[in-house]
Amino acid sequence: MVAAAAASVASQAQAVLRGRLCDPGFVHSALRSSPDTNYSKLKYLVASSVSEACNNSVLLLGPRGCGKAAVVDMVLEDLKKEHPDAISVIRLNGMLHSDDNCATKEIARQLCLEHQLSFSKMASSDDNTEFIIDMLRECGLAHKTILFILEEFDLFAQGKQRLLYSLLDAMQSLTSQAVVIGVSCRLDADQLLEKRVRSRFSHRKLLFVPSSLEDTQRLVEHLLILAKDSGLPAKYITDYNSRLTNIFSDKKFKGILNSLMDADATTSNILRFLFRAVSYMDMESGFLSMESFLKALSSLQRQPKMDSLQDLSILELYILVCMHRLEDKEQSSYNFTSIMKEYRSIQDAYKTSDKYASTVCFRAFEHLLDRELISFGDNRGRNQALEYRPVKLLISSRELAQSLKLNTTCPALLQKLFDRERYM
């Protein structure tokens, strides 16, 4: 009965945590409390433009996955609640709408949809441009702000930039009321603008940087620590939070976060990691453990190549190590014959029992080609015999080192040869 009750509470806790991780509003809610965040700055800029009936433009710049789109969505969500009838949102993406004619048509379509007007697919680009300017004027007179969200902004800055010029030029009018928000992963996006476009741009920029280890740990704590009003037993919440705090202060957990961020420091990757950790919760105790986070990290880092490497034969490992030795000797081009010379030199030097005939070695070589652990260096020489075609490794030195350690049948000599080459 006790075990069943613990499992029931653990299931409820899992549901609460998964709900948090899948709720963008909760994930980024910590940003709303600080006045120094880009969220607060962008909201102030757009809100003042709406309330003071003025035009504005701003660029959000930073690497992918650092929260630019999330901040824009949060600001729009808040402003729609505060000014439900004073905002109209138009979204464009440079991957889809970098062509000026396509972009003006899409803006006209969204404006018609937003204001319940009929849209003509047969309208020319000039007709659509004129319609957009008229709508900017009419919305301005009605004290309604049009927000243009231009994702992949740098792609709009290619070519003649007629769309950007038309929008920013129309915003110079006293009757228009609009805000252009450009989102780009290029830090020099504003430098791509032509002189006539740049002169009409406000030159406001918000820079987004990747999260530090401390920021990431604060986010993890925000997402996993249970509040008293979570709907779970008070004693469970106290014990759960106490155990989690001990895990967060452990150096091993900081190492896990470091490994995670070295691979991918984006918020979406951190959420995937935490969702897996919650899935690995110990249902008997009802708590998250260090093992939960280790399993989550291991499942994220799992690579198909490593699975293929783990069950290779000794001969196949010899071939991979020989290829690695040839690359370390800076031999730019090598083939099966070169690999066999290296293999024979090892056998002659160390007199090992792992000596195989050339036909057996060639079958192992073909098996590595089939598994795509090695490949031909180029497409030339297709008419040549396989043993004379140049080949190359498709695995890194780190992956090969890890496979030698994990393979229980790997001879000690092979590990020694590989390590010697790495540290020479």
C-alpha positions in Angstrom: 0.0 0.0 0.0 2.8 2.4 0.9 4.7 1.6 -2.3 1.5 2.2 -4.3 0.9 5.5 -2.6 4.5 6.6 -3.3 4.2 5.7 -7.0 0.9 7.6 -7.2 2.5 10.8 -5.8 5.5 10.3 -8.1 3.2 10.1 -11.1 1.4 13.3 -10.0 4.8 15.0 -9.6 5.9 13.8 -13.0 2.7 15.2 -14.6 3.3 18.6 -12.8 6.9 18.8 -14.0 6.1 17.7 -17.6 3.4 20.4 -17.7 5.9 23.0 -16.7 8.5 21.9 -19.2 5.9 22.0 -22.0 4.7 25.5 -21.1 6.8 28.2 -22.7 5.1 30.8 -20.5 6.3 29.1 -17.3 9.8 28.3 -18.8 10.5 32.0 -19.5 8.4 33.5 -16.7 11.5 34.3 -14.7 12.4 36.9 -17.4 9.3 39.0 -16.5 10.6 39.7 -12.9 13.8 41.5 -13.9 13.9 45.0 -15.5 17.3 44.4 -17.1 16.3 41.6 -19.3 15.8 41.9 -23.1 12.2 41.0 -22.5 11.7 44.1 -20.3 13.5 46.3 -22.8 11.6 45.1 -25.8 8.3 45.3 -24.0 9.0 48.9 -22.9 10.0 49.9 -26.5 6.9 48.4 -28.1 4.5 49.4 -25.3 5.7 53.0 -25.5 5.3 53.0 -29.3 1.7 51.7 -28.9 0.7 54.1 -26.1 2.5 57.2 -27.6 1.4 56.4 -31.2 4.9 56.6 -32.6 6.9 54.5 -35.1 9.9 52.4 -34.1 12.3 49.7 -35.3 14.6 47.3 -33.4 16.9 44.4 -34.2 17.2 41.3 -31.9 20.6 39.8 -32.6 22.2 36.6 -31.2 23.0 33.0 -32.0 20.2 30.4 -32.6 18.5 29.0 -29.6 19.3 31.9 -27.2 15.6 32.9 -26.8 15.0 35.7 -29.3 11.7 34.2 -30.7 10.5 33.3 -27.2 11.0 36.9 -25.9 9.1 38.2 -28.9 6.2 35.8 -28.3 6.1 36.7 -24.6 6.0 40.5 -25.4 3.2 40.0 -28.0 1.2 37.9 -25.6 1.4 40.5 -22.8 0.6 43.4 -25.1 -2.4 41.7 -26.6 -3.8 41.3 -23.1 -3.0 45.0 -22.3 -4.1 46.5 -25.6 -6.4 43.9 -27.2 -7.8 46.2 -29.9 -4.7 48.4 -30.5 -2.3 45.9 -32.0 -2.1 44.0 -35.3 0.7 41.5 -35.9 2.3 40.6 -39.3 4.9 37.8 -39.3 7.4 37.2 -42.1 10.3 34.8 -42.4 13.3 35.5 -44.6 13.5 31.8 -45.5 10.0 32.1 -47.1 9.5 35.7 -48.0 12.9 37.2 -48.9 11.5 37.9 -52.4 10.0 41.4 -52.4 6.9 40.5 -54.4 6.2 37.4 -52.3 6.7 39.5 -49.1 4.3 42.3 -50.1 1.7 39.8 -51.1 2.0 38.0 -47.8 1.8 41.3 -45.8 -1.4 42.2 -47.8 -2.9 38.8 -47.2 -2.3 38.9 -43.4 -3.6 42.5 -43.2 -6.8 41.5 -45.0 -7.2 38.5 -42.7 -6.6 40.6 -39.6 -9.1 43.3 -40.6 -11.6 41.0 -42.2 -11.1 42.3 -45.8 -11.2 40.4 -49.0 -7.8 39.6 -50.4 -7.1 39.5 -54.2 -4.5 36.9 -55.3 -4.4 38.6 -58.7 -3.2 42.0 -57.3 0.2 43.2 -58.6 3.2 44.0 -56.4 2.5 47.7 -56.8 -1.1 47.3 -55.8 -0.1 45.4 -52.7 2.5 48.0 -51.8 -0.1 50.8 -52.2 -2.6 48.8 -50.1 0.0 48.4 -47.3 0.8 52.1 -47.2 -3.0 52.9 -47.1 -3.5 50.4 -44.3 -0.6 51.9 -42.3 -2.3 55.3 -42.6 -5.7 54.1 -41.8 -4.5 52.1 -38.7 -2.5 55.2 -37.6 -5.7 57.3 -37.8 -7.5 54.6 -35.8 -4.7 54.6 -33.2 -3.8 51.0 -34.0 -0.2 49.8 -34.2 1.0 47.3 -36.8 3.9 45.1 -35.6 6.0 43.6 -38.3 8.0 40.6 -37.1 10.8 39.9 -39.6 12.5 36.6 -38.7 15.8 35.8 -40.5 16.1 39.6 -41.0 19.5 39.3 -42.7 17.8 37.5 -45.7 15.5 40.5 -46.2 18.7 42.7 -46.4 19.8 40.9 -49.6 19.1 42.2 -53.1 17.5 45.7 -53.6 15.9 45.7 -50.2 12.7 47.3 -51.6 10.5 45.8 -48.9 12.5 47.2 -46.1 12.8 50.6 -47.8 9.0 50.7 -48.5 8.1 49.8 -44.9 10.6 52.1 -43.2 9.8 55.0 -45.7 6.1 54.6 -45.0 6.8 54.8 -41.3 8.3 58.3 -41.8 4.7 59.6 -42.2 3.1 61.3 -39.2 -0.1 59.3 -39.8 1.4 55.8 -39.7 1.9 53.8 -36.5 4.1 50.8 -36.8 7.0 48.9 -35.2 9.5 46.7 -37.2 11.2 44.0 -35.1 14.0 42.2 -37.0 15.3 38.9 -35.6 18.6 37.6 -36.9 21.4 35.3 -35.8 23.9 37.5 -37.7 25.4 40.1 -35.4 26.3 42.3 -38.4 22.7 42.3 -39.8 22.4 46.1 -39.6 25.6 46.5 -41.6 23.9 44.7 -44.5 21.4 47.5 -45.0 21.7 49.9 -47.9 22.4 53.6 -47.0 18.8 54.7 -47.9 17.4 51.9 -45.7 19.9 52.5 -42.8 19.0 56.2 -42.7 15.4 55.3 -41.9 16.2 52.6 -39.4 16.3 53.6 -35.7 19.6 51.6 -35.0 18.2 50.1 -31.8 19.7 46.7 -31.1 19.2 44.1 -28.4 22.0 41.6 -28.1 21.2 38.0 -26.9 24.0 35.9 -25.6 24.1 32.1 -24.8 23.3 31.2 -21.2 26.2 30.8 -18.8 26.4 27.8 -16.5 25.0 29.8 -13.6 22.0 31.0 -15.8 21.3 27.4 -16.8 21.4 26.1 -13.3 19.0 28.9 -12.2 16.7 27.9 -15.1 16.9 24.2 -14.0 16.1 25.1 -10.4 13.2 27.3 -11.6 11.7 24.4 -13.6 12.2 21.5 -11.2 11.8 22.9 -7.7 8.1 22.4 -6.6 6.1 25.2 -5.2 4.0 24.7 -2.0 0.8 25.1 -4.1 1.7 22.3 -6.6 -1.2 20.2 -5.3 1.1 17.5 -3.8 1.5 16.5 -0.2 3.5 19.1 1.8 5.9 16.4 3.3 6.6 15.1 -0.2 7.3 18.6 -1.6 9.7 19.3 1.3 11.6 16.0 0.9 11.7 16.3 -2.9 13.0 19.9 -2.8 15.6 19.0 -0.2 17.0 16.1 -2.2 17.0 18.2 -5.4 18.9 21.0 -3.7 21.6 18.5 -2.6 21.9 17.2 -6.2 22.2 20.8 -7.5 25.1 21.5 -5.1 27.0 18.3 -6.1 30.0 18.8 -8.4 28.9 15.8 -10.4 25.7 17.6 -11.4 27.7 20.7 -12.5 29.8 18.3 -14.6 26.6 17.0 -16.2 25.4 20.5 -17.0 28.9 21.4 -18.4 28.8 18.3 -20.7 25.3 19.2 -21.8 26.2 22.8 -22.6 29.4 21.9 -24.4 27.2 20.0 -26.9 24.3 22.4 -27.2 23.6 25.3 -24.8 20.2 26.2 -26.3 17.1 26.3 -24.1 15.3 23.7 -26.2 18.1 21.2 -25.6 18.0 21.9 -21.9 14.3 21.3 -21.9 14.8 18.0 -23.7 17.4 17.0 -21.2 15.1 17.8 -18.2 12.1 16.1 -19.8 14.2 12.9 -20.1 15.4 13.2 -16.5 11.8 13.5 -15.3 11.0 10.4 -17.3 13.8 8.5 -15.5 12.4 9.5 -12.1 12.7 6.6 -9.6 9.0 5.6 -9.1 9.7 3.6 -6.0 11.2 6.4 -4.0 9.2 9.1 -5.9 12.2 11.4 -6.3 14.7 12.5 -8.9 18.2 11.2 -8.4 21.6 11.8 -9.8 21.1 8.6 -11.8 18.1 10.2 -13.5 20.2 13.1 -14.8 23.1 10.8 -15.8 20.7 8.5 -17.8 19.1 11.6 -19.5 22.5 12.9 -20.5 23.6 9.5 -21.8 20.4 9.2 -23.9 21.0 12.6 -25.4 24.6 11.9 -26.2 23.9 8.5 -27.8 25.2 8.3 -31.3 24.4 5.5 -33.9 28.1 5.4 -34.8 29.1 4.5 -31.3 26.5 1.6 -31.3 28.2 0.3 -34.6 31.6 0.6 -33.1 30.9 -1.4 -29.9 30.4 -4.7 -31.7 33.2 -4.6 -34.2 35.6 -7.6 -34.5 39.3 -7.3 -33.4 40.4 -7.3 -37.1 38.0 -4.4 -37.9 39.4 -2.5 -34.9 43.0 -3.1 -36.2 42.0 -1.7 -39.6 40.5 1.5 -38.0 43.6 2.0 -35.8 45.9 1.5 -38.8 44.0 4.1 -40.7 44.2 6.5 -37.8 48.0 5.8 -37.6 48.3 6.6 -41.3 46.4 9.9 -40.9 48.7 10.8 -37.9 51.7 10.2 -40.2 50.1 12.9 -42.4 49.6 10.5 -45.3 47.2 12.5 -47.4 46.0 9.5 -49.5 45.9 5.9 -48.6 44.0 2.7 -49.7 43.5 -0.9 -48.6 47.0 -1.8 -49.8 48.5 1.0 -47.6 46.4 -0.1 -44.6 47.6 -3.7 -45.1 51.3 -2.6 -45.1 50.7 -0.8 -41.8 48.9 -3.8 -40.4 51.8 -6.1 -41.4 54.3 -3.8 -39.9 52.5 -4.0 -36.5 52.3 -7.8 -36.8 56.0 -8.1 -37.6 57.0 -5.7 -34.8 55.0 -7.2 -32.0 54.6 -10.9 -33.2 50.9 -11.0 -32.1 48.6 -13.9 -32.7 46.0 -11.5 -34.4 47.3 -12.3 -37.9 44.8 -12.8 -40.7 45.0 -13.5 -44.4 44.5 -10.7 -46.9 41.2 -12.1 -48.1 39.8 -12.1 -44.5 41.1 -8.5 -44.0 39.4 -7.4 -47.2 36.1 -8.8 -46.1 36.5 -6.8 -42.8 37.4 -3.7 -44.9 34.2 -4.1 -46.9 32.2 -4.6 -43.7 33.5 -1.2 -42.4 32.5 0.4 -45.7 29.0 -1.1 -45.4 28.6 0.3 -41.9 29.8 3.7 -43.2 32.5 3.9 -40.6 34.9 4.5 -43.5 34.3 5.7 -47.0 36.0 6.3 -50.3 37.9 9.6 -50.5 36.2 10.7 -53.7 34.1 9.5 -56.6 36.9 9.3 -59.0 38.4 5.9 -59.9 35.1 4.0 -59.7 36.5 1.6 -62.3 39.5 0.8 -60.1 39.6 -2.3 -57.9 38.4 -1.5 -54.4 41.7 -2.2 -52.8 43.3 0.6 -54.8 40.7 3.3 -54.2 41.6 6.1 -51.6 39.6 5.8 -48.4 39.1 8.0 -45.3 37.9 7.6 -41.7 34.3 8.8 -40.9 34.8 8.7 -37.1 36.8 11.1 -34.9 39.8 10.2 -32.7 37.6 10.5 -29.6 35.0 8.1 -30.9 37.6 5.5 -31.8 39.3 5.9 -28.4 35.9 5.4 -26.7 35.1 2.3 -28.8 38.5 0.7 -27.9 37.7 1.2 -24.2 34.2 -0.2 -24.4 35.0 -3.2 -26.5 35.8 -6.0 -24.0 37.6 -8.1 -26.6 40.0 -5.3 -27.7 43.7 -6.4 -27.2 45.8 -4.3 -24.8 48.3 -3.9 -27.6 45.8 -2.1 -29.8 44.9 0.3 -27.1 48.6 0.9 -26.4 49.3 1.6 -30.1 46.4 4.0 -30.3 47.3 5.9 -27.1 51.0 6.2 -28.2 49.9 7.8 -31.5 47.6 10.2 -29.7 50.2 11.5 -27.3 53.3 11.5 -29.6 
